[in-house]
Amino acid sequence: MAGPKLGKKTGSKLGKAPTKKKQKKEPLPPKPLEKEDLFISDGEGTDGDFEEDDGGFGDEEQQEMNSDSDMSSDLDDPFAADILASGDADDGSADSDVDSDSDADDTDPVRKSKAIDEERERVKEDAEAELQLNIKEEADEFRLPTTEELEEETHRPPDLSNLQRRIKEIVRVLSNFKTLRQEGVTRKDYVDQLKRDLGSYYGYNDFLIEVLVEMFPPVELIELIEAFEKPRPISLRTNTLKTRRRDLAGVLLNRGVNLDPLSKWSKVGLVVYDSQVPVGATPEYMAGHYMLQSASSFLPVMALAPQENERVVDMAAAPGGKTTYVAALMKNSGIIYANEMKESRLKSLTANLHRMGVTNTIVCNYDGRELPKVLGQNTADRILLDAPCSGTGVISKDESVKTSKNAADIQNCSQLQKELILAAIDMVDANSKSGGYIVYSTCSIMVDENEAVIDYALKKRDVKLVPCGLDFGRPGFIRFRQHRFHTSLDKTRRFYPHVHNMDGFFVAKLKKMSNSKSAAKSSVQSDETQDAETIESSDQQNAEGDDKHSEQKGIAKENGNNEEVAGDKKRKRDVQKHSDKKGVGQHGGVTKNGKAENQSVATKRREKKKPPPREEIAKAREEKRKALREAKRKATMKNKA
């Protein structure tokens, strides 16, 4: 039984020795000579030791009680020394491995992180290159649909995703047409396809899409149409007759209305983002502290800039937003004539005037073209004409405009607007100390309703354009397609929803130079070509015929040219008047020998006489311009000489 005990203890001794070596990490110095001596000298004694161990255990127990130095050295057991030597070697290799592992641990994370970053960059570059390649391949593969494909599309429900993709591709091609165009396909083909796709996708009729395509480049056109699909922000105008903007904003914020000041250009406007209460039914609204009014409606009144104690006419006043703004700026002084032609809209106009506390306004119900006869000519200081229009700038409020308007509607609106602006100019007093201004505005973006109307007024009356006083907005068109307008039209202002985040609007400000109805010399002498379309009725043309002929005669006499033309026309007119006088007697207009019948026939002929054709008028004006240019050239040559 002593054998197993000896083996167990010996194993424990041999197992503990290597652990001590590892903890100290100090390998013992090798003693190869001593080990060899031990193996040689004790080679025959090992068996004897085991035999002695078999016989008695006194020596072994005594060995166990020896000091730890005997256990660490193990000189009595050669096998233990051999194991310890191998342990020392293992310790040395382990120590070297630990050192190398520690060095690797220090460098491997950095190396691995760099490798990971490089791999990520490489993958990212490959993905970007592949994306660009796919885009290029897709761009190169885009082709306009053939006639057969378009025919098939008409028999199927519209594929909106396909239409949108094709619209984007066409816009991209048109923006860089030289490099991206398809062989054998013209720009007109792309534009025609774009018109069809826009009409199908957004629901516009052909006329309106064609006009918009002519006015805007492709990229901006898409931005404009997309802006028409979104509603404009709700805006309020503070009534300064009753409160201040700061006080009103504080009260509305307490009621749960999330709002901010409208912009830097307005001192009374507030924009509403959302509200927990209806902003059109608050106690403040009922008390007249503010008016629900679009931001674009502020602009005409700001351009008009009415002064206190003036006489102002609002020719199309309902529902009263602009009229009450004018009254607030005038501080309820002076007189405002608020005219509205439609009787059904007078209720809202009068209700808003009472609610807002306006006391200097007279409401009237007349056709704006007849106002000069009612209020008198040359009697007003300032005129505000927010003319009836097609509404092409407020499609976000009324989507029916997309399909309901055509060329005839635009021309009818233009005709009415030109008559209204002439009436407005006739009512203004050019000798007013503080006024003499007319502001013309529309909620349309059509050129025929805006620049064409102002250009017509410049030619028909002695007025000039002045700056609107608005430091933002795009200038009006001077040239548009075949039209050539007066160069001062760049003082007008256009506003677009995709640029200014407000309804499409046009504002122009005119200053009346004299109370004469005849056109100014500067407009006659301008080198701009005359608009082909005349808009006055035949009665107006007959009434103004004498003024035109006298003007032609005066200009011809000044320049020494066209005297014969003007003289012939005057002689014909004089002969006609002389024959009319000859046929009228002293007795109630009845003469002997039936001459009264001749007088009636001549009168009928004179009534049926048609105005000269447009070609003749244009030709005569062109001759006058040539004569004026020739006279200027000769005068310049004389001055130089």
Solvent accessible surface area in square Angstrom, and as a share of the most:
residue,aa,sasa,rsa
1,M,209,0.93
2,A,18,0.14
3,G,42,0.40
4,P,98,0.61
5,K,107,0.45
6,L,28,0.14
7,G,45,0.43
8,K,162,0.68
9,K,56,0.24
10,T,39,0.23
11,G,40,0.38
12,S,52,0.33
13,K,39,0.16
14,L,35,0.17
15,G,44,0.42
16,K,118,0.50
17,A,12,0.10
18,P,35,0.22
19,T,71,0.41
20,K,103,0.43
21,K,29,0.12
22,K,117,0.50
23,Q,147,0.65
24,K,139,0.59
25,K,127,0.54
26,E,120,0.54
27,P,78,0.49
28,L,91,0.45
29,P,96,0.60
30,P,118,0.74
31,K,104,0.44
32,P,79,0.50
33,L,132,0.65
34,E,88,0.40
35,K,57,0.24
36,E,96,0.43
37,D,85,0.44
38,L,43,0.21
39,F,92,0.39
40,I,141,0.71
41,S,79,0.51
42,D,51,0.27
43,G,45,0.43
44,E,165,0.74
45,G,34,0.33
46,T,27,0.16
47,D,95,0.49
48,G,28,0.27
49,D,75,0.39
50,F,116,0.49
51,E,118,0.53
52,E,115,0.52
53,D,33,0.17
54,D,114,0.59
55,G,70,0.67
56,G,41,0.39
57,F,61,0.26
58,G,50,0.48
59,D,108,0.56
60,E,22,0.10
61,E,92,0.41
62,Q,122,0.54
63,Q,59,0.26
64,E,49,0.22
65,M,166,0.74
66,N,61,0.31
67,S,66,0.43
68,D,98,0.51
69,S,72,0.47
70,D,67,0.35
71,M,60,0.27
72,S,62,0.40
73,S,46,0.30
74,D,15,0.08
75,L,107,0.53
76,D,101,0.52
77,D,43,0.22
78,P,18,0.11
79,F,122,0.51
80,A,1,0.01
81,A,12,0.09
82,D,73,0.38
83,I,78,0.40
84,L,13,0.06
85,A,28,0.22
86,S,57,0.36
87,G,14,0.13
88,D,27,0.14
89,A,68,0.52
90,D,87,0.45
91,D,8,0.04
92,G,31,0.30
93,S,58,0.38
94,A,40,0.31
95,D,36,0.19
96,S,61,0.40
97,D,80,0.41
98,V,78,0.45
99,D,86,0.45
100,S,61,0.39
101,D,79,0.41
102,S,50,0.32
103,D,87,0.45
104,A,37,0.29
105,D,93,0.48
106,D,104,0.54
107,T,66,0.38
108,D,44,0.23
109,P,77,0.48
110,V,82,0.47
111,R,143,0.52
112,K,131,0.55
113,S,52,0.33
114,K,120,0.51
115,A,56,0.43
116,I,91,0.46
117,D,77,0.40
118,E,121,0.54
119,E,79,0.36
120,R,166,0.61
121,E,98,0.44
122,R,125,0.46
123,V,81,0.47
124,K,143,0.61
125,E,114,0.51
126,D,75,0.39
127,A,56,0.44
128,E,91,0.41
129,A,63,0.49
130,E,105,0.47
131,L,92,0.46
132,Q,93,0.41
133,L,96,0.48
134,N,75,0.38
135,I,86,0.44
136,K,132,0.56
137,E,81,0.36
138,E,89,0.40
139,A,20,0.15
140,D,77,0.40
141,E,129,0.58
142,F,17,0.07
143,R,134,0.49
144,L,27,0.13
145,P,20,0.12
146,T,71,0.41
147,T,106,0.62
148,E,118,0.53
149,E,84,0.38
150,L,44,0.22
151,E,95,0.42
152,E,95,0.43
153,E,45,0.20
154,T,102,0.59
155,H,143,0.64
156,R,131,0.48
157,P,114,0.72
158,P,93,0.59
159,D,78,0.40
160,L,99,0.49
161,S,81,0.53
162,N,40,0.20
163,L,13,0.06
164,Q,71,0.32
165,R,112,0.41
166,R,11,0.04
167,I,8,0.04
168,K,128,0.54
169,E,22,0.10
170,I,0,0.00
171,V,17,0.10
172,R,78,0.28
173,V,3,0.02
174,L,11,0.06
175,S,74,0.48
176,N,72,0.37
177,F,24,0.10
178,K,184,0.78
179,T,100,0.58
180,L,55,0.28
181,R,104,0.38
182,Q,39,0.17
183,E,162,0.73
184,G,74,0.71
185,V,18,0.10
186,T,73,0.42
187,R,115,0.42
188,K,140,0.59
189,D,61,0.31
190,Y,2,0.01
191,V,32,0.18
192,D,37,0.19
193,Q,5,0.02
194,L,2,0.01
195,K,49,0.21
196,R,125,0.45
197,D,3,0.01
198,L,0,0.00
199,G,15,0.15
200,S,70,0.45
201,Y,59,0.22
202,Y,27,0.10
203,G,36,0.34
204,Y,11,0.04
205,N,36,0.18
206,D,122,0.63
207,F,53,0.22
208,L,1,0.00
209,I,2,0.01
210,E,77,0.35
211,V,26,0.15
212,L,1,0.01
213,V,24,0.14
214,E,65,0.29
215,M,17,0.08
216,F,13,0.05
217,P,78,0.49
218,P,36,0.23
219,V,77,0.44
220,E,26,0.12
221,L,1,0.01
222,I,36,0.18
223,E,88,0.40
224,L,0,0.00
225,I,0,0.00
226,E,63,0.28
227,A,11,0.08
228,F,2,0.01
229,E,67,0.30
230,K,123,0.52
231,P,111,0.70
232,R,41,0.15
233,P,60,0.38
234,I,93,0.47
235,S,6,0.04
236,L,0,0.00
237,R,1,0.00
238,T,2,0.01
239,N,1,0.00
240,T,72,0.42
241,L,54,0.27
242,K,89,0.38
243,T,22,0.13
244,R,150,0.55
245,R,62,0.23
246,R,189,0.69
247,D,66,0.34
248,L,3,0.02
249,A,17,0.13
250,G,31,0.30
251,V,57,0.33
252,L,0,0.00
253,L,95,0.47
254,N,135,0.69
255,R,95,0.35
256,G,22,0.21
257,V,2,0.01
258,N,69,0.35
259,L,11,0.05
260,D,63,0.33
261,P,82,0.51
262,L,34,0.17
263,S,46,0.30
264,K,205,0.87
265,W,52,0.18
266,S,4,0.03
267,K,174,0.74
268,V,19,0.11
269,G,0,0.00
270,L,2,0.01
271,V,15,0.08
272,V,8,0.04
273,Y,128,0.49
274,D,84,0.44
275,S,41,0.26
276,Q,157,0.70
277,V,50,0.29
278,P,96,0.61
279,V,20,0.11
280,G,30,0.29
281,A,55,0.42
282,T,5,0.03
283,P,79,0.50
284,E,18,0.08
285,Y,43,0.16
286,M,120,0.53
287,A,45,0.35
288,G,0,0.00
289,H,53,0.24
290,Y,0,0.00
291,M,12,0.05
292,L,70,0.35
293,Q,16,0.07
294,S,32,0.20
295,A,15,0.12
296,S,2,0.01
297,S,16,0.10
298,F,0,0.00
299,L,0,0.00
300,P,0,0.00
301,V,0,0.00
302,M,54,0.24
303,A,1,0.01
304,L,0,0.00
305,A,41,0.32
306,P,8,0.05
307,Q,84,0.37
308,E,85,0.38
309,N,118,0.60
310,E,7,0.03
311,R,75,0.27
312,V,1,0.01
313,V,2,0.01
314,D,2,0.01
315,M,6,0.03
316,A,29,0.22
317,A,5,0.04
318,A,13,0.10
319,P,65,0.41
320,G,0,0.00
321,G,9,0.08
322,K,27,0.11
323,T,0,0.00
324,T,1,0.01
325,Y,15,0.06
326,V,2,0.01
327,A,0,0.00
328,A,8,0.06
329,L,74,0.37
330,M,0,0.00
331,K,137,0.58
332,N,43,0.22
333,S,25,0.16
334,G,28,0.27
335,I,67,0.34
336,I,1,0.00
337,Y,26,0.10
338,A,0,0.00
339,N,1,0.00
340,E,10,0.05
341,M,97,0.43
342,K,114,0.48
343,E,126,0.57
344,S,93,0.60
345,R,100,0.37
346,L,33,0.16
347,K,163,0.69
348,S,48,0.31
349,L,0,0.00
350,T,46,0.27
351,A,58,0.45
352,N,20,0.10
353,L,11,0.05
354,H,151,0.67
355,R,38,0.14
356,M,1,0.00
357,G,26,0.25
358,V,15,0.09
359,T,112,0.65
360,N,15,0.08
361,T,28,0.16
362,I,85,0.43
363,V,50,0.29
364,C,18,0.11
365,N,61,0.31
366,Y,95,0.36
367,D,38,0.20
368,G,5,0.05
369,R,97,0.36
370,E,71,0.32
371,L,0,0.00
372,P,12,0.08
373,K,164,0.70
374,V,67,0.38
375,L,29,0.14
376,G,23,0.22
377,Q,86,0.38
378,N,52,0.27
379,T,51,0.30
380,A,1,0.01
381,D,30,0.16
382,R,12,0.04
383,I,0,0.00
384,L,0,0.00
385,L,1,0.00
386,D,29,0.15
387,A,5,0.04
388,P,63,0.39
389,C,29,0.18
390,S,3,0.02
391,G,10,0.09
392,T,1,0.00
393,G,1,0.01
394,V,27,0.16
395,I,1,0.01
396,S,26,0.17
397,K,129,0.54
398,D,66,0.34
399,E,99,0.44
400,S,62,0.40
401,V,6,0.03
402,K,13,0.06
403,T,90,0.52
404,S,62,0.40
405,K,48,0.20
406,N,72,0.37
407,A,53,0.41
408,A,61,0.48
409,D,43,0.22
410,I,4,0.02
411,Q,71,0.31
412,N,98,0.50
413,C,27,0.16
414,S,4,0.03
415,Q,55,0.24
416,L,45,0.22
417,Q,0,0.00
418,K,7,0.03
419,E,25,0.11
420,L,10,0.05
421,I,0,0.00
422,L,10,0.05
423,A,7,0.06
424,A,0,0.00
425,I,0,0.00
426,D,17,0.09
427,M,0,0.00
428,V,0,0.00
429,D,33,0.17
430,A,15,0.12
431,N,121,0.62
432,S,18,0.12
433,K,212,0.90
434,S,54,0.35
435,G,1,0.01
436,G,0,0.00
437,Y,51,0.19
438,I,0,0.00
439,V,0,0.00
440,Y,0,0.00
441,S,0,0.00
442,T,0,0.00
443,C,37,0.22
444,S,0,0.00
445,I,1,0.01
446,M,6,0.02
447,V,6,0.03
448,D,42,0.22
449,E,0,0.00
450,N,0,0.00
451,E,0,0.00
452,A,9,0.07
453,V,0,0.00
454,I,0,0.00
455,D,6,0.03
456,Y,23,0.09
457,A,0,0.00
458,L,8,0.04
459,K,35,0.15
460,K,33,0.14
461,R,15,0.05
462,D,29,0.15
463,V,10,0.06
464,K,97,0.41
465,L,4,0.02
466,V,21,0.12
467,P,91,0.57
468,C,6,0.04
469,G,74,0.71
470,L,14,0.07
471,D,133,0.69
472,F,44,0.18
473,G,19,0.18
474,R,90,0.33
475,P,76,0.48
476,G,7,0.07
477,F,51,0.21
478,I,46,0.23
479,R,163,0.60
480,F,26,0.11
481,R,131,0.48
482,Q,139,0.62
483,H,42,0.19
484,R,98,0.36
485,F,6,0.03
486,H,47,0.21
487,T,83,0.48
488,S,22,0.14
489,L,0,0.00
490,D,61,0.32
491,K,78,0.33
492,T,0,0.00
493,R,57,0.21
494,R,4,0.01
495,F,0,0.00
496,Y,5,0.02
497,P,5,0.03
498,H,40,0.18
499,V,65,0.37
500,H,40,0.18
501,N,86,0.44
502,M,10,0.04
503,D,5,0.03
504,G,0,0.00
505,F,10,0.04
506,F,0,0.00
507,V,0,0.00
508,A,0,0.00
509,K,21,0.09
510,L,0,0.00
511,K,43,0.18
512,K,6,0.03
513,M,96,0.43
514,S,38,0.24
515,N,53,0.27
516,S,57,0.37
517,K,101,0.43
518,S,54,0.35
519,A,24,0.19
520,A,18,0.14
521,K,122,0.52
522,S,74,0.48
523,S,13,0.09
524,V,26,0.15
525,Q,66,0.29
526,S,22,0.14
527,D,99,0.51
528,E,32,0.14
529,T,82,0.48
530,Q,53,0.24
531,D,40,0.21
532,A,81,0.62
533,E,87,0.39
534,T,49,0.28
535,I,16,0.08
536,E,19,0.08
537,S,56,0.36
538,S,60,0.39
539,D,108,0.56
540,Q,63,0.28
541,Q,35,0.15
542,N,80,0.41
543,A,79,0.61
544,E,37,0.17
545,G,16,0.15
546,D,82,0.42
547,D,81,0.42
548,K,46,0.19
549,H,47,0.21
550,S,63,0.41
551,E,53,0.24
552,Q,28,0.13
553,K,50,0.21
554,G,32,0.31
555,I,18,0.09
556,A,4,0.03
557,K,118,0.50
558,E,116,0.52
559,N,29,0.15
560,G,50,0.48
561,N,61,0.31
562,N,42,0.22
563,E,98,0.44
564,E,138,0.62
565,V,70,0.40
566,A,9,0.07
567,G,18,0.18
568,D,58,0.30
569,K,64,0.27
570,K,72,0.31
571,R,141,0.51
572,K,146,0.62
573,R,59,0.22
574,D,60,0.31
575,V,102,0.59
576,Q,58,0.26
577,K,105,0.44
578,H,124,0.55
579,S,60,0.39
580,D,20,0.11
581,K,152,0.64
582,K,142,0.60
583,G,11,0.10
584,V,66,0.38
585,G,25,0.24
586,Q,175,0.78
587,H,155,0.69
588,G,80,0.77
589,G,27,0.26
590,V,92,0.53
591,T,31,0.18
592,K,171,0.73
593,N,144,0.74
594,G,44,0.43
595,K,82,0.35
596,A,32,0.25
597,E,122,0.55
598,N,96,0.49
599,Q,37,0.17
600,S,51,0.33
601,V,60,0.35
602,A,31,0.24
603,T,40,0.23
604,K,119,0.50
605,R,176,0.64
606,R,92,0.33
607,E,128,0.57
608,K,156,0.66
609,K,133,0.56
610,K,169,0.72
611,P,45,0.28
612,P,64,0.40
613,P,73,0.46
614,R,137,0.50
615,E,130,0.58
616,E,97,0.43
617,I,28,0.14
618,A,47,0.36
619,K,134,0.57
620,A,22,0.17
621,R,47,0.17
622,E,63,0.28
623,E,65,0.29
624,K,17,0.07
625,R,22,0.08
626,K,117,0.50
627,A,11,0.08
628,L,17,0.08
629,R,98,0.36
630,E,63,0.28
631,A,34,0.26
632,K,109,0.46
633,R,129,0.47
634,K,109,0.46
635,A,50,0.39
636,T,63,0.36
637,M,110,0.49
638,K,155,0.66
639,N,128,0.66
640,K,158,0.67
641,A,122,0.95
